[in-house]
Amino acid sequence: MFARMGCVCKAEMPLPLSALLIALPTLLYARWVRNIDHFEKEPPKYVAAAFLWGAVPAALLALILQLTLSVPTLVLLGEEGSDVILSVIYAPVTEELVKGLAVAFLYFWRRREFDGWVDGIVYGATVGFGFAYVENILYLANTETLGDWVELFFLRVIVFGFLHGFYTSLIGIGFGLARYAPTDAHKLSYIAGGFAAAIVTHAIHNGSLVLAGAVGPSAICGTLLNYALLFGLLLSLRFVSRRNDQQMFKTYLADEVPSVLPPQVYDALCALRLSALPQPRAAFLQAAAELAQRKKQYVRHGEIPSPDEIASLRATLSQMCARTLRETQ
């Protein structure tokens, strides 16, 4: 809610130090979310681009939109009424729309790197973390004492540090489901549903805080429940993602045995016995997941992969398996 902030840094904590201290947990949150995609990690350059979009263009656009929209409501409703409308309606709508633009860009222009709802979570949450990073710096810059700074840091960065990431991950899920939807109508419904879910959950949080100021701390229960449900959803989807990867290995790498994958390696992949896989394990899993994903896209959705890419992935897996076999003999 940028429009409610002042423009002068008043905190006793130096701004560069605030930025550094906020960056540390923010990067941890982003890394945790990226690891939801267990084996086929998203390219770092696209993840970094998503974070930067949330931190700079999205934050600037949200500020401009909120300042513009707050002018007529300030005239009509006064400062108090304008603040309520800004918090509960303008902020959720404008912020989720501008954050969602980055997810939409990756969906339309980098479709090969947008394989489904898991990738949507990673990109959407990362945009949200970039946005929250800048928003938190600005909020903390407007605290007047060190005690206020510590309290606000604990609440915004630690307790509710995941919130912007959670909201925009819902947009990412919508785009991810649309990726393989059978009709345009289904695609639009998934995308619209993702935006609606992000805006509604964002509005519930902001509305609970507004109510807390009016009726007391009991209203905070609404935002805590909202937060718990979002966190539970992400944890559940992390588990589902792992199970889906396991099934993908089993289905789409079976015909790579024994020409590319020895039977014992294939069995270890299907059972996710990671200790039994060739080293370096992360590189092996990345190549295996990419090969399985490309074959899945072809078999289920008719997306023809590059023959060179398939040949390169098979060669990489074969070489790693052969090297491991030589080292164990």
Residue pairs with C-beta under 8 A, 6 or more apart in sequence:
1 66
1 86
1 87
1 91
1 206
2 59
2 62
2 63
2 66
2 67
2 135
2 138
3 63
3 66
3 67
3 70
3 86
3 90
4 83
4 86
4 87
5 138
5 139
5 142
6 142
8 142
9 15
9 141
9 142
10 141
10 142
10 143
10 144
11 18
11 140
11 141
11 142
11 143
11 144
11 145
11 146
11 148
11 149
12 145
12 146
12 149
13 140
13 143
13 146
13 149
15 137
15 141
18 137
18 140
18 141
18 149
19 137
21 153
21 157
22 133
22 136
22 137
22 140
22 153
22 157
23 133
25 157
25 158
25 161
26 129
26 132
26 133
26 157
26 161
29 125
29 129
29 161
29 162
29 165
30 47
30 51
30 125
30 126
30 129
30 165
33 121
33 122
33 125
33 126
33 129
33 165
33 169
33 234
34 41
34 42
34 47
34 122
34 126
36 118
36 121
36 122
36 234
36 237
36 238
36 241
37 118
37 119
37 122
37 241
38 241
38 242
38 245
38 285
39 245
39 285
39 286
39 288
39 289
40 115
40 245
40 285
40 286
40 289
40 290
40 293
41 286
42 113
42 119
42 122
42 123
43 113
46 106
46 110
46 113
46 123
47 122
47 123
47 126
49 102
50 102
50 103
50 106
50 123
50 126
50 127
50 130
51 126
51 127
51 129
51 130
51 133
52 130
53 99
53 101
53 102
53 105
53 127
53 130
54 99
54 102
54 126
54 127
54 128
54 129
54 130
54 131
54 132
54 133
54 134
54 164
54 168
55 130
55 131
55 133
55 134
56 130
56 134
57 98
58 95
58 98
58 99
58 101
58 102
58 127
58 130
58 131
59 131
59 134
59 135
61 94
61 98
62 91
62 94
62 95
62 98
62 131
65 90
65 94
65 98
66 86
66 90
66 91
66 94
69 86
69 90
69 94
70 82
70 85
70 86
70 90
73 81
73 82
73 85
73 86
73 90
74 82
77 85
84 210
87 206
87 207
87 209
87 210
88 203
88 206
88 207
88 210
89 203
91 202
91 206
92 198
92 199
92 200
92 202
92 203
92 206
93 199
95 131
95 164
95 167
95 202
96 167
96 168
96 171
96 195
96 198
96 199
96 202
97 195
99 124
99 127
99 128
99 131
99 164
99 167
99 168
99 171
100 124
100 127
100 168
100 171
100 194
100 195
100 198
102 123
102 127
103 120
103 123
103 124
103 127
103 168
103 171
103 172
103 175
104 175
106 113
106 114
106 123
107 114
107 120
107 175
107 178
107 179
111 179
113 119
114 120
114 123
114 175
114 176
114 179
115 176
115 179
115 293
115 297
116 176
116 177
116 179
116 180
117 172
117 173
117 176
117 177
117 179
117 237
118 176
118 237
118 241
118 244
119 172
119 176
120 169
120 171
120 172
120 173
120 174
120 175
120 176
120 177
120 179
120 194
121 169
121 172
121 173
121 176
121 234
121 237
122 172
123 172
124 165
124 168
124 169
124 170
124 171
124 172
124 173
124 175
125 165
125 166
125 168
125 169
125 172
126 165
127 168
128 163
128 164
128 165
128 166
128 167
128 168
128 169
129 164
129 165
131 164
131 168
132 156
132 161
132 163
132 164
132 165
135 164
136 153
136 156
136 157
139 152
139 156
140 149
140 152
140 153
140 156
143 149
143 152
160 205
160 227
162 227
162 230
162 231
163 202
163 205
163 227
163 230
166 201
166 227
166 230
166 231
166 234
167 198
167 201
167 202
167 230
168 198
169 234
170 194
170 197
170 198
170 201
171 194
171 195
171 197
171 198
172 194
173 194
174 190
174 191
174 192
174 193
174 194
174 195
174 197
175 190
175 191
175 194
177 190
177 194
178 186
178 187
178 188
178 190
178 191
180 300
180 301
181 187
181 190
201 226
201 230
204 222
204 223
204 226
205 223
205 226
205 227
207 222
208 219
208 220
208 221
208 222
208 223
208 226
209 219
209 220
209 223
211 219
211 222
212 218
212 219
212 220
242 272
245 272
245 289
246 270
246 271
246 272
248 289
248 292
248 293
248 296
249 266
249 269
249 270
249 288
249 289
249 292
250 269
250 270
251 292
251 296
252 291
252 292
252 293
252 295
252 296
252 299
253 261
253 266
253 269
253 288
253 291
253 292
253 295
254 266
256 266
256 291
256 314
256 317
257 263
257 266
259 318
260 314
260 317
260 318
260 321
261 269
261 288
261 317
261 318
261 321
262 321
262 325
264 276
265 276
265 277
265 278
265 321
267 273
268 274
268 276
268 277
269 277
269 288
274 281
274 285
277 284
277 285
278 284
278 320
278 321
278 323
278 324
279 320
279 324
283 316
283 320
284 317
284 320
287 313
287 316
287 317
287 320
288 317
290 313
291 310
291 313
291 314
291 317
294 305
294 309
294 310
294 313
295 305
295 310
297 303
297 305
298 304
298 305
